[in-house]
Every structure is written in C-alpha cells, then in structure tokens.
C-alpha cells in the first residue's frame, strides 16, 4: 500500500490515488460550505498558493457569488505576478515517428496512413528562417518517441542548428523541449545544449487509465514517465513544464494530480513547475475526441485556469492553438500568461504549407490566425505581446526566477523587457496597423514601469531599437 508523501521520489506516493480520492470526496462534501470557501479565498489572497485539498473545494464550488470572487481573485493575481504581458511562442515539430501506442495521439505506431516525416537539418533551417521571418524568438520543439529515428543525438543536433541560425534581424533565443521521458544523462545533455524549459505532459495522472491509454511502447511505464521531472532536475534542468490532457480522465482527478505534482517539485527541489499547460483533446488523423467521454465545457475549462492561477500563482500558464480565439480570450484574463501564435502542428509547414494528402499534424488547430493577427488582437485587448527570453539568458531560471516573481519584481524587469522585444517585432515584422497600435501601447506602458531609473533606461533602449540596434535586456 502506497502512502501519500509529497517528498517521496516514487510516483505512486507523490501522486497518491487514495489521497486524490479522499480530496475529491472532501471537495464534493464542502462545495456548498460557504464559510469554508470564504476562508479559503481569504487565504488565497495572501498570494502564497493553496494546497490541493483546498484548491479542489474552490474548483467544485457552485455558489455563483463565490465563483465571481474566485474569478476576480484569479484576474488580480495574474496582474500582480505577470502584469498584462503575454509571452509568445511557436511549436516546431521535428518528427512524428513514434513507437508508442497512445490511443489519443495520431502518431501511435499502429496508424499506418498518417504521413511519417522527419526534418533534416536543412529543412529545420528553412523552418526556423520562416519562423524568424514571422517574428518568433521562442520555440518549443516536439518529436515522437523513437530511439532509431529520433535519438537524443538528433534532438541535440537540431537544437544546435536552431540556435545557429541568424537571418536578417531574426534569432531564436530560447528553445524549449517537449520530448519523451528520458535518462538523467540525456537530460544533462539537453541542459548542456542550452535548452530553456523541459516540457512533458502527464496526459493523465490516473495510473489505471494511463496504462490503458498507453497499451504499448516505453510510455506504458507510468512510474518512469511520472518521475521524469525529478530526473530532469537531477540532470541540472532548472525549469520544467507539466500538464495534463483534459478529456482523457475526469477533470477533477487531473486537477488534483497537477497540483500534487507541483507540490512534489516544490517539496523535493525547492522550486515548482515553471509552466503548467492545459490542453484539451482535439480531433486529429485517426483520433475522434468523442471517443473520450471526459471532455470538459468551456465554463469548466475557464474555472480550471482560474483555480490554477490562484493555487500556483507564480507559474506560467500556457494555452495553445488547440483552443479557439473565443476560448483563449476568455482565459487570458483568468490566468494564462503564454500562448502560441501562427502555429503549425505538422512536421514542417512553416516554410511551405503541407499538402493536404500529406497530413502529418498531431492535432487540428482551432486558432488559425497568423502571428501578426494574434499580436494585433492581444494589443487591442490591452495586453503586451512579449517575445522576451531575458531571464533564461541572464541565468534567472529555477528558484532565481521564482524569487523574482514571488517578490513582485516583474514590473521592473519583465515589463520593460516585454516592451523592448515588442518594439523589435514592430520594427522588423509588424503590419502597418499592428505597428501603429503597438507604438501607442509602448508609449502608454512605459509609464507603468515603477522605478524611474529603469523607465529611463527602457526608453533609451527602445529608441536605440528604432535606430537599428537589437537585443537589449534587463
């Protein structure tokens, strides 16, 4: 019998089934307990986060007035920790060769009609140039698990290629990596290659469901997959990103698992997840989301985002182009701090559109707008699209970033960095209307930098960018 222990390195002890079931029962019993809910909300206002049991009570709460308080608090905490910045990124799929049998993913080994592709280094160069020409500075590389076609050497070579490309004023300054669970030695190699965040979605924290959904391949091993972040940290990677694929299992279970995973990382390594992603199951080749009967509504999705922001206030929350423009707009103010734009989920497709008959996409994109359209939209909503990678390049990762975030210093550091990278985007890539909106936004937002000295330096750097210089950062 496994015993719940957030400090344990055993998956079934830090993600403990009995503890989750007791938590769900506690939340169900207290979802109308107005006094307790008020007490938890007051505690959350301290901005220190909440443990998973109290978090589930907020998630389950169905008292309309209290839910309004929860949404308002999530919005305020988002502003306090992240301001109105939204970090921009794009995925780059290197290969869809995969030996696993995941039932929800079109890359599964038994799918014989999906077009299998693997980018050569020359093709990667073309893709990266296309991404740079859009204005991207931050990529998340993705690849199926296949030790023959996608060995760690291929991933490392690809990272080196990406960082080496300087086209016009373009440069990819941060490469995040989303590949299968691997060894401490391989994580060490990724760290040495200069990756930003190592991202790995749990898919589902429910062990029985996990093993059923991953019937074949190395990913079938629940413990090895769930303990991957500990090996990554042991390999020297400071920033890790977790996530669950909502729709595979009951959302309340996944929400509890996500928070317990965050608590575990904090307990063992002294730093929680750098990011949490909240993807939902989407239609794809050979995959029908209706086959999974745990899909969640837009209202539930919004509540999950709001509660995550309250319970893990320091963490970056990511939503991708899996979500529609309408859905993304709703959750932006409730806690989301990173979004993708102009994404392709096929292997290739940035340099040249993928022919329909060669579909290699992992899932159907719901938001098909260009990066410039997304940037324009964000600014009209009052957000600052940020292409900043300064913390990673200045060594402010792991606990150093968290201490900056928890101390509320974002406005004196990340805010001016966001404005400077937005200025670069406006000068080099923006459409005329986008540039006009952006210039007005920058002029207005410079006044929101609290420290006068920082504001003066930011103004000087922005003027230098206008005159042709690039890559300033605090």
Residue, then its C-alpha position, 0 to 999 in steps of 0.5 A: x500500500x502506497x502512502x501519500x508523501x509529497x517528498x517521496x521520489x516514487x510516483x505512486x506516493x507523490x501522486x497518491x490515488x487514495x489521497x486524490x480520492x479522499x480530496x475529491x470526496x472532501x471537495x464534493x462534501x464542502x462545495x456548498x460550505x460557504x464559510x469554508x470557501x470564504x476562508x479559503x479565498x481569504x487565504x488565497x489572497x495572501x498570494x502564497x498558493x493553496x494546497x490541493x485539498x483546498x484548491x479542489x473545494x474552490x474548483x467544485x464550488x457552485x455558489x455563483x457569488x463565490x465563483x465571481x470572487x474566485x474569478x476576480x481573485x484569479x484576474x488580480x493575481x495574474x496582474x500582480x505576478x505577470x502584469x498584462x504581458x503575454x509571452x509568445x511562442x511557436x511549436x516546431x515539430x521535428x518528427x512524428x515517428x513514434x513507437x508508442x501506442x497512445x490511443x489519443x495521439x495520431x502518431x501511435x505506431x499502429x496508424x499506418x496512413x498518417x504521413x511519417x516525416x522527419x526534418x533534416x537539418x536543412x529543412x529545420x533551417x528553412x523552418x526556423x528562417x520562416x519562423x524568424x521571418x514571422x517574428x518568433x524568438x521562442x520555440x518549443x520543439x516536439x518529436x515522437x518517441x523513437x530511439x532509431x529515428x529520433x535519438x537524443x543525438x538528433x534532438x541535440x543536433x537540431x537544437x544546435x542548428x536552431x540556435x545557429x541560425x541568424x537571418x536578417x534581424x531574426x534569432x531564436x533565443x530560447x528553445x524549449x523541449x517537449x520530448x519523451x521521458x528520458x535518462x538523467x544523462x540525456x537530460x544533462x545533455x539537453x541542459x548542456x545544449x542550452x535548452x530553456x524549459x523541459x516540457x512533458x505532459x502527464x496526459x493523465x495522472x490516473x495510473x489505471x487509465x494511463x496504462x490503458x491509454x498507453x497499451x504499448x511502447x516505453x510510455x506504458x511505464x507510468x512510474x518512469x514517465x511520472x518521475x521524469x521531472x525529478x530526473x530532469x532536475x537531477x540532470x541540472x534542468x532548472x525549469x520544467x513544464x507539466x500538464x495534463x490532457x483534459x478529456x482523457x480522465x475526469x477533470x477533477x482527478x487531473x486537477x488534483x494530480x497537477x497540483x500534487x505534482x507541483x507540490x512534489x517539485x516544490x517539496x523535493x527541489x525547492x522550486x515548482x513547475x515553471x509552466x503548467x499547460x492545459x490542453x484539451x483533446x482535439x480531433x486529429x488523423x485517426x483520433x475522434x475526441x468523442x471517443x473520450x467521454x471526459x471532455x470538459x465545457x468551456x465554463x469548466x475549462x475557464x474555472x480550471x485556469x482560474x483555480x490554477x492561477x490562484x493555487x500556483x500563482x507564480x507559474x506560467x500558464x500556457x494555452x495553445x492553438x488547440x483552443x479557439x480565439x473565443x476560448x483563449x480570450x476568455x482565459x487570458x484574463x483568468x490566468x494564462x500568461x503564454x500562448x502560441x501564435x501562427x502555429x503549425x502542428x505538422x512536421x514542417x509547414x512553416x516554410x511551405x504549407x503541407x499538402x493536404x494528402x500529406x497530413x502529418x499534424x498531431x492535432x487540428x488547430x482551432x486558432x488559425x490566425x497568423x502571428x501578426x493577427x494574434x499580436x494585433x488582437x492581444x494589443x487591442x485587448x490591452x495586453x503586451x505581446x512579449x517575445x522576451x527570453x531575458x531571464x533564461x539568458x541572464x541565468x534567472x531560471x529555477x528558484x532565481x526566477x521564482x524569487x523574482x516573481x514571488x517578490x513582485x519584481x516583474x514590473x521592473x524587469x519583465x515589463x520593460x523587457x516585454x516592451x523592448x522585444x515588442x518594439x523589435x517585432x514592430x520594427x522588423x515584422x509588424x503590419x502597418x496597423x499592428x505597428x501603429x497600435x503597438x507604438x501607442x501601447x509602448x508609449x502608454x506602458x512605459x509609464x507603468x514601469x515603477x522605478x524611474x531609473x529603469x523607465x529611463x533606461x527602457x526608453x533609451x533602449x527602445x529608441x536605440x531599437x528604432x535606430x537599428x540596434x537589437x537585443x537589449x535586456x534587463 
